[in-house]
């Protein structure tokens, strides 16, 4: 399902002034932050310069059989550094004409109609299609839930590959998270298909009856936290599976779900799908998430520090909890972004691959930038700690973003970013080594080179 750009309750002039002041403060502090980072790097022997990335315009390779992905609902990486994307082209309205209508073989000039790709595509490290799967069935007209995904979560959104290489998928127009084997066999479902939690122990339809829509009509969002001790979900956006023993049960494989387009919580289930606990709530206070639809929380990630990071897009921050649910800290990303009427600046988070995860990467679809933060500084700072770098800008060229969405990092530190509305693609950004210190953090490197002082452009 498409994300709705959230309307601001703040008058436009005030919102723009707030955002301008915030971004001006960011610009003023950016140079100092980078100098501080350079000083820290010098002190530790320069072993951790700010990462630099180079877009790979030839990744992935052209898709076979005139496939068209549509929007990229989720991006994740397995133990072989194969990249999975969950696509929305197969959904009702998932292709934009002439997608699915036109198409021809450039070698023969004969018509070869384009078509929606399979819902799940697995790419190898070179960008070739290694596998594809997923049931694209749509509920037929005249039946209950007509037009919705019959098997896969409706409004397919978010994916995660766990420590056993199983693939987890959510849906922001449905009430389920599904667990699949690596090659696409359905293993388990958490929640109930087509049925959402009303936050009070009952159920509600996940979408407006008679509509194939989901999060964009806000039907499942009732502005509540979510029902405790319930197996039900309400428009879940993202998933993380803990490879370590649970802090309460001692069992591995606890499932953390950003139950965030309808409910406003991170809810935890055990490996067999039984409810354990939840964290979050509705509001503006510590550890709470924005009440409107649009993904609050939009992401959930477990760091090597055993903390839970959850994206509150509507308040431009990452809420951090212990695994038992104690609130630790809110990390501001680019404050004032949501006030502009965008969907905010905190869309997804991931970390560098070193043992202490020195750097945090945050996808910001409101400003169309992939930000780089010093992880420890952002987590431990007592006031706003600006990013130390970033790359991207609004646009459609290689290395630019349109509705920058979810991302993933492989074992080599390469970054993969998916785009939804208007972008409808996956891009690879190769981590570049050996660039001079004065170029680190200054945006995309040109093919075969290092970036200059281009301010992220």
C-alpha positions as CSV (number, residue, x, y, z in Angstrom):
1,X,0.0,0.0,0.0
2,X,1.1,3.5,-0.6
3,X,2.3,5.8,2.1
4,X,0.1,8.9,2.6
5,X,2.0,12.1,3.0
6,X,0.9,13.2,6.5
7,X,-0.9,16.5,6.7
8,X,0.6,18.8,9.3
9,X,-1.5,20.3,12.0
10,X,1.0,23.3,12.2
11,X,0.2,26.3,9.9
12,X,2.4,26.2,6.8
13,X,4.4,29.4,7.5
14,X,5.2,28.2,11.0
15,X,6.1,24.7,9.8
16,X,8.5,26.1,7.2
17,X,10.1,28.4,9.7
18,X,10.6,25.5,12.1
19,X,12.1,23.3,9.5
20,X,14.3,26.1,8.1
21,X,15.6,26.9,11.5
22,X,16.3,23.3,12.2
23,X,18.0,22.6,9.0
24,X,20.0,25.8,9.3
25,X,21.2,24.7,12.8
26,X,22.1,21.3,11.2
27,X,24.2,23.0,8.5
28,X,26.0,25.2,11.1
29,X,26.7,22.2,13.3
30,X,27.7,19.8,10.5
31,X,31.2,21.2,10.0
32,X,31.9,21.0,13.8
33,X,30.5,17.5,14.0
34,X,32.7,16.3,11.2
35,X,35.7,17.9,12.8
36,X,34.9,16.2,16.1
37,X,34.6,12.9,14.2
38,X,37.9,13.5,12.5
39,X,39.5,14.2,15.9
40,X,38.1,10.9,17.3
41,X,39.3,9.0,14.3
42,X,42.8,10.6,14.6
43,X,42.9,9.6,18.3
44,X,42.1,6.0,17.5
45,X,44.5,5.8,14.6
46,X,42.1,6.7,11.9
47,X,40.7,3.1,11.9
48,X,37.1,4.3,11.5
49,X,36.8,7.2,9.0
50,X,33.2,8.2,8.1
51,X,32.1,5.6,5.5
52,X,31.9,6.6,1.9
53,X,29.6,5.0,-0.6
54,X,29.6,4.7,-4.4
55,X,26.3,4.0,-6.3
56,X,26.5,1.0,-8.6
57,X,24.3,1.9,-11.6
58,X,24.6,-1.6,-13.0
59,X,23.1,-3.4,-10.0
60,X,20.8,-5.2,-10.2
61,X,21.0,-6.7,-13.7
62,X,18.0,-6.3,-16.0
63,X,15.1,-8.3,-14.8
64,X,14.0,-11.3,-17.0
65,X,10.8,-11.8,-18.9
66,X,9.8,-8.1,-18.9
67,X,9.2,-8.0,-15.2
68,X,8.3,-4.8,-13.5
69,X,8.7,-4.6,-9.7
70,X,6.4,-1.7,-8.8
71,X,7.1,-0.2,-5.4
72,X,9.8,-1.9,-3.2
73,X,8.0,-2.7,0.1
74,X,11.0,-4.1,1.9
75,X,14.7,-4.9,1.6
76,X,16.7,-7.6,3.5
77,X,19.9,-9.6,3.2
78,X,20.6,-13.3,4.0
79,X,23.7,-15.1,5.2
80,X,25.1,-15.4,1.7
81,X,24.8,-11.6,1.1
82,X,21.9,-12.3,-1.3
83,X,19.5,-9.4,-1.3
84,X,15.7,-10.0,-1.0
85,X,13.1,-7.4,-2.1
86,X,9.4,-7.6,-1.5
87,X,7.6,-5.9,-4.4
88,X,4.1,-4.5,-4.9
89,X,3.7,-4.6,-8.6
90,X,1.4,-7.7,-8.3
91,X,-1.0,-6.0,-6.0
92,X,-4.2,-4.3,-7.2
93,X,-3.1,-1.0,-8.8
94,X,0.5,-2.0,-8.3
95,X,1.6,-1.2,-11.9
96,X,1.4,2.3,-13.4
97,X,0.5,2.3,-17.2
98,X,2.2,1.6,-19.5
99,X,3.6,-1.0,-17.0
100,X,1.6,-4.1,-17.5
101,X,0.2,-2.8,-20.8
102,X,3.0,-2.0,-23.2
103,X,6.3,-3.7,-23.8
104,X,8.2,-5.0,-26.8
105,X,11.3,-7.1,-27.6
106,X,14.0,-4.6,-28.8
107,X,15.7,-7.3,-30.8
108,X,12.6,-8.2,-32.9
109,X,10.2,-5.3,-32.5
110,X,7.5,-7.7,-31.5
111,X,5.1,-7.0,-28.6
112,X,6.2,-8.5,-25.4
113,X,3.9,-7.2,-22.7
114,X,5.5,-6.2,-19.5
115,X,4.2,-7.9,-16.3
116,X,4.4,-7.7,-12.6
117,X,7.5,-9.5,-11.1
118,X,7.0,-12.3,-8.6
119,X,6.3,-10.8,-5.2
120,X,9.7,-11.8,-3.7
121,X,13.0,-11.5,-5.7
122,X,16.3,-12.8,-4.5
123,X,19.4,-11.2,-6.1
124,X,22.9,-12.7,-5.8
125,X,25.9,-10.5,-5.0
126,X,26.4,-9.6,-8.7
127,X,22.7,-8.5,-9.1
128,X,21.5,-11.5,-11.0
129,X,18.1,-13.0,-10.1
130,X,18.9,-16.1,-8.0
131,X,15.4,-17.0,-7.1
132,X,11.9,-15.6,-7.0
133,X,8.7,-16.7,-5.3
134,X,5.4,-15.7,-3.6
135,X,1.7,-16.3,-4.4
136,X,0.4,-13.3,-6.3
137,X,-3.2,-14.3,-6.0
138,X,-5.8,-11.5,-5.5
139,X,-9.2,-12.1,-4.0
140,X,-11.7,-12.1,-6.9
141,X,-14.4,-9.5,-7.3
142,X,-17.7,-10.3,-5.6
143,X,-16.0,-12.1,-2.7
144,X,-15.2,-10.7,0.8
145,X,-11.9,-8.7,0.7
146,X,-12.1,-8.5,-3.1
147,X,-9.0,-6.9,-4.6
148,X,-6.7,-7.7,-1.6
149,X,-3.8,-10.1,-1.6
150,X,-5.3,-13.5,-1.1
151,X,-2.3,-15.2,0.5
152,X,0.6,-12.7,1.1
153,X,0.1,-9.8,3.5
154,X,-2.0,-7.1,1.9
155,X,0.0,-3.9,1.4
156,X,3.2,-6.0,1.6
157,X,5.7,-4.0,3.8
158,X,9.0,-4.9,5.4
159,X,11.1,-8.0,5.2
160,X,13.7,-9.6,7.5
161,X,16.0,-12.7,7.0
162,X,16.6,-14.4,10.4
163,X,19.6,-16.3,11.7
164,X,18.2,-19.5,10.1
165,X,17.8,-17.8,6.7
166,X,14.0,-17.8,7.0
167,X,12.3,-14.7,5.4
168,X,9.7,-12.7,7.3
169,X,7.2,-10.4,5.6
170,X,4.6,-7.9,7.0
171,X,1.8,-5.9,5.4
172,X,0.6,-2.4,6.2
173,X,-2.9,-3.2,4.9
174,X,-3.4,-6.4,6.8
175,X,-3.2,-8.1,10.2
176,X,-0.5,-10.6,9.7
177,X,3.3,-11.2,9.6
178,X,4.3,-14.3,7.8
179,X,7.4,-16.5,8.1
180,X,8.7,-18.3,5.0
181,X,11.5,-20.7,4.3
182,X,14.4,-19.3,2.2
183,X,12.8,-20.7,-0.9
184,X,9.2,-19.5,-0.2
185,X,7.3,-22.2,1.8
186,X,5.0,-20.6,4.3
187,X,6.0,-21.8,7.8
188,X,4.0,-19.6,10.2
189,X,1.6,-16.7,10.4
190,X,1.3,-14.3,13.4
191,X,-2.0,-12.5,13.5
192,X,-5.2,-13.1,11.4
193,X,-5.5,-12.5,7.7
194,X,-7.9,-9.6,6.9
195,X,-8.6,-9.0,10.6
196,X,-7.0,-6.3,12.7
197,X,-6.7,-5.6,16.4
198,X,-9.0,-2.7,17.6
199,X,-6.7,-2.0,20.5
200,X,-9.4,-2.9,23.0
201,X,-9.5,-6.7,22.8
202,X,-11.8,-6.8,19.7
203,X,-11.3,-6.8,16.0
204,X,-11.9,-4.4,13.1
205,X,-11.5,-4.7,9.3
206,X,-8.0,-3.9,8.2
207,X,-9.2,-1.8,5.3
208,X,-12.3,0.1,4.3
209,X,-14.8,-2.7,3.3
210,X,-15.0,-3.0,-0.5
211,X,-11.5,-1.4,-1.0
212,X,-8.2,-3.0,-1.8
213,X,-6.5,-0.1,0.1
214,X,-4.9,-0.2,3.5
215,X,-2.7,2.3,5.3
216,X,-3.6,5.2,3.0
217,X,-7.2,5.3,4.0
218,X,-6.4,5.0,7.7
219,X,-9.2,2.5,8.3
220,X,-7.2,0.2,10.5
221,X,-5.7,3.0,12.6
222,X,-7.8,3.7,15.6
223,X,-5.2,5.6,17.5
224,X,-4.5,3.0,20.2
225,X,-1.4,1.3,21.4
226,X,-2.6,-2.3,20.8
227,X,-4.2,-5.0,22.8
228,X,-1.8,-6.8,25.3
229,X,-1.8,-10.6,25.5
230,X,-3.4,-10.8,22.1
231,X,-2.3,-12.7,18.9
232,X,-3.8,-9.9,16.8
233,X,-1.9,-7.2,14.9
234,X,-3.0,-3.9,13.2
235,X,-1.2,-3.0,9.9
236,X,2.4,-4.2,10.8
237,X,5.3,-2.5,9.1
238,X,8.5,-4.3,9.9
239,X,10.0,-7.3,11.7
240,X,13.2,-8.2,13.6
241,X,14.1,-11.7,14.9
242,X,16.5,-11.9,17.9
243,X,19.2,-14.5,17.4
244,X,20.1,-14.4,21.1
245,X,18.3,-15.9,24.1
246,X,15.2,-13.8,25.1
247,X,15.9,-11.8,28.3
248,X,12.7,-13.2,29.9
249,X,12.2,-16.7,28.5
250,X,15.8,-17.6,27.7
251,X,14.7,-18.9,24.3
252,X,16.1,-17.8,21.0
253,X,14.1,-16.4,18.1
254,X,11.8,-13.9,19.7
255,X,10.0,-11.9,17.0
256,X,9.8,-8.1,17.4
257,X,7.1,-6.5,15.2
258,X,6.7,-2.8,14.4
259,X,2.9,-2.9,14.7
260,X,2.8,0.6,13.4
261,X,0.3,1.7,10.7
262,X,-2.7,0.8,12.9
263,X,-1.4,0.1,16.4
264,X,1.5,2.1,17.8
265,X,3.9,-0.3,19.5
266,X,6.6,-2.8,19.1
267,X,5.1,-6.1,20.1
268,X,7.2,-9.2,20.9
269,X,6.2,-12.9,20.2
270,X,8.2,-16.0,20.9
271,X,9.5,-18.2,18.1
272,X,6.3,-20.2,18.0
273,X,4.1,-17.0,17.7
274,X,2.9,-16.6,21.2
275,X,2.6,-13.1,22.7
276,X,5.3,-12.1,25.2
277,X,5.2,-8.3,25.7
278,X,5.0,-4.9,24.1
279,X,6.6,-1.5,24.3
280,X,5.6,2.0,23.1
281,X,2.3,3.8,23.1
282,X,0.4,6.7,21.5
283,X,1.5,10.3,22.1
284,X,4.4,12.6,22.1
285,X,6.1,11.6,25.4
286,X,9.2,9.5,26.0
287,X,8.9,6.1,24.2
288,X,5.6,7.0,22.5
289,X,4.8,7.0,18.8
290,X,2.8,9.4,16.7
291,X,-1.0,8.6,16.7
292,X,-1.6,9.1,13.0
293,X,-1.2,6.5,10.3
294,X,2.0,6.5,8.3
295,X,4.1,4.0,10.2
296,X,4.7,4.9,13.8
297,X,6.7,2.7,14.4
298,X,7.8,2.2,10.8
299,X,10.8,0.1,11.5
300,X,12.3,-2.1,14.2
301,X,15.9,-3.2,14.5
302,X,17.9,-5.0,17.2
303,X,21.5,-3.8,17.5
304,X,24.5,-5.7,18.7
305,X,24.1,-3.7,21.9
306,X,20.9,-5.7,22.5
307,X,18.8,-2.5,22.3
308,X,15.6,-2.2,20.2
309,X,15.5,0.7,17.7
310,X,12.1,1.7,16.4
311,X,11.3,4.5,13.9
312,X,8.8,7.2,14.8
313,X,8.5,9.0,11.5
314,X,5.9,11.5,12.6
315,X,8.2,12.8,15.3
316,X,11.5,12.6,13.4
317,X,13.1,10.3,15.9
318,X,14.2,6.7,16.7
319,X,12.8,5.4,20.0
320,X,15.3,3.1,21.7
321,X,14.2,0.4,24.3
322,X,15.8,-2.5,26.1
323,X,14.5,-5.8,24.9
324,X,12.3,-6.1,28.0
325,X,10.6,-2.8,27.0
326,X,12.3,-0.1,29.2
327,X,12.6,3.1,27.3
328,X,16.2,4.3,26.9
329,X,16.4,7.3,24.6
330,X,14.9,9.1,21.7
331,X,17.4,9.8,18.9
332,X,16.3,12.9,16.8
333,X,17.1,12.6,13.1
334,X,16.3,15.8,11.3
335,X,13.8,17.6,13.5
336,X,11.2,19.7,11.7
337,X,10.9,17.4,8.7
338,X,7.5,16.0,9.5
339,X,6.2,19.5,10.1
340,X,6.7,20.2,6.4
341,X,3.9,17.8,5.6
342,X,6.3,14.9,4.6
343,X,6.3,11.6,6.3
344,X,9.2,12.6,8.5
345,X,12.9,11.8,8.6
346,X,13.1,8.5,10.5
347,X,12.1,5.7,8.1
348,X,14.6,2.9,8.7
349,X,17.9,2.3,10.6
350,X,20.8,-0.1,10.3
351,X,24.4,-0.2,11.4
352,X,27.9,-0.7,10.2
353,X,29.3,-4.2,10.3
354,X,32.1,-3.7,12.8
355,X,31.8,-5.3,16.2
356,X,30.6,-2.2,18.0
357,X,28.5,-0.9,15.1
358,X,30.3,2.4,15.1
359,X,28.0,4.0,12.5
360,X,24.2,4.2,12.3
361,X,22.6,4.7,8.9
362,X,19.1,6.2,8.7
363,X,17.0,6.3,5.6
364,X,15.1,9.7,5.5
365,X,12.4,9.6,2.9
366,X,11.2,13.1,3.9
367,X,14.4,14.7,2.7
368,X,15.6,11.8,0.4
369,X,18.9,11.4,2.1
370,X,20.7,8.4,3.7
371,X,22.2,9.9,6.9
372,X,25.3,8.6,8.7
373,X,25.5,9.1,12.5
374,X,28.2,8.2,15.0
375,X,26.2,5.5,16.8
376,X,27.6,6.0,20.3
377,X,27.3,9.8,20.1
378,X,23.7,9.7,18.9
379,X,22.8,7.2,21.6
380,X,24.6,8.9,24.5
381,X,24.2,12.5,23.6
382,X,22.3,14.7,26.0
383,X,21.2,17.1,23.2
384,X,20.7,16.9,19.4
385,X,23.7,15.2,17.8
386,X,23.6,15.9,14.0
387,X,24.7,13.4,11.4
388,X,28.4,13.3,10.5
389,X,27.6,12.6,6.8
390,X,25.0,11.5,4.3
391,X,24.4,10.9,0.7
392,X,21.5,11.3,-1.8
393,X,19.1,14.0,-2.8
394,X,15.6,14.1,-4.4
395,X,15.7,12.9,-7.9
396,X,15.6,9.9,-10.3
397,X,19.2,9.6,-11.4
398,X,21.5,6.9,-10.1
399,X,22.3,7.7,-6.4
400,X,19.3,9.9,-6.0
401,X,16.0,9.0,-4.2
402,X,12.3,9.2,-4.6
403,X,10.5,8.0,-1.6
404,X,13.5,6.4,0.0
405,X,12.1,3.6,2.1
406,X,13.7,0.5,3.8
407,X,17.3,-0.6,3.5
408,X,19.7,-3.3,4.4
409,X,23.5,-3.8,4.9
410,X,25.5,-6.8,3.7
411,X,28.5,-8.4,5.5
412,X,30.9,-6.2,3.5
413,X,29.2,-3.0,4.6
414,X,27.5,-2.4,1.2
415,X,24.1,-0.7,1.5
416,X,20.9,-1.5,-0.4
417,X,18.1,1.1,-0.5
418,X,14.5,0.5,-1.8
419,X,12.2,3.2,-3.0
420,X,8.4,3.2,-3.1
421,X,6.1,5.8,-4.6
422,X,7.7,7.4,-7.7
423,X,11.0,5.6,-7.2
424,X,10.0,1.9,-7.5
425,X,13.5,0.5,-7.5
426,X,16.3,-1.0,-5.5
427,X,19.8,0.6,-5.6
428,X,23.2,-0.7,-4.4
429,X,25.7,1.6,-2.7
430,X,29.1,0.0,-2.5
431,X,31.2,0.9,0.5
432,X,34.4,2.6,-0.8
433,X,37.7,2.2,1.0
434,X,40.9,4.3,0.5
435,X,39.2,7.7,-0.1
436,X,40.9,10.7,1.4
437,X,39.7,11.9,4.8
438,X,38.4,15.2,3.4
439,X,36.0,13.4,1.1
440,X,34.5,11.0,3.6
441,X,30.8,11.6,4.3
442,X,30.4,14.0,1.4
443,X,28.0,12.0,-0.7
444,X,28.1,9.5,-3.6
445,X,31.4,8.7,-5.2
446,X,31.5,8.8,-9.0
447,X,32.1,5.4,-10.6
448,X,35.7,4.4,-9.9
449,X,36.4,7.5,-7.8
450,X,36.0,9.3,-4.5
451,X,33.5,12.0,-3.7
452,X,34.5,15.6,-3.5
453,X,33.4,18.4,-1.2
454,X,29.9,18.4,-2.8
455,X,27.8,18.6,0.3
456,X,26.1,15.3,-0.3
457,X,25.2,16.0,-3.9
